[in-house]
């Protein structure tokens, strides 16, 4: 079983192509990291894996098709910054950081 299967994923921000036709498979039980220069699309890719933002094209499957909520319970993610995400509503940011701390109700 694959923990993560990224197939032909693209993400644009206006005219800027942040991720271009990415294909990555991470076998279950593996530890992977993303290395690259600033602006290479590392954070964007992780945010797409965590369903914080959606890809413009392609697909991301976690744990062979588990629901996103079930899959998130099996993945750890600590963002570099703990600020507001500009593309998220305040309610969604609060729900997101609450979920990290196992707080289910706002």
C-alpha positions, 0 to 999 in steps of 0.5 A, spaced: 500 500 500 502 507 498 501 512 503 501 517 498 500 517 490 501 524 487 499 523 479 500 529 474 499 534 479 499 541 477 498 548 481 498 555 479 497 561 482 495 566 477 500 566 472 505 562 476 506 555 476 508 552 483 507 545 481 508 542 474 506 535 473 508 532 479 508 524 480 511 521 487 509 515 490 511 514 497 510 507 500 507 506 507 512 505 512 517 510 509 519 517 511 520 522 505 522 529 505 522 534 500 528 538 498 529 544 493 530 551 493 525 557 495 519 557 490 520 550 488 513 548 490 515 544 496 510 547 501 505 548 496 505 540 495 505 538 502 499 543 503 495 539 497 497 533 500 494 535 507 488 538 503 489 545 505 489 547 498 487 543 492 491 542 485 489 545 479 490 538 475 491 531 477 490 527 483 493 525 490 491 519 494 492 517 501 493 510 504 490 507 497 483 511 498 482 512 505 477 518 506 481 525 507 479 525 515 482 518 516 488 519 512 490 525 516 489 521 522 495 517 520 500 523 517 503 528 521 504 536 519 507 541 522 507 548 518 513 552 518 509 558 520 503 559 524 500 565 521 493 565 517 493 562 511 491 567 506 486 563 502 483 560 508 477 563 511 478 565 519 473 559 521 477 554 517 484 556 520 481 556 527 478 549 525 485 547 522 489 549 528 484 546 533 484 539 529 492 539 530 490 540 538 484 535 537 479 540 539 473 538 535 468 544 536 469 551 535 
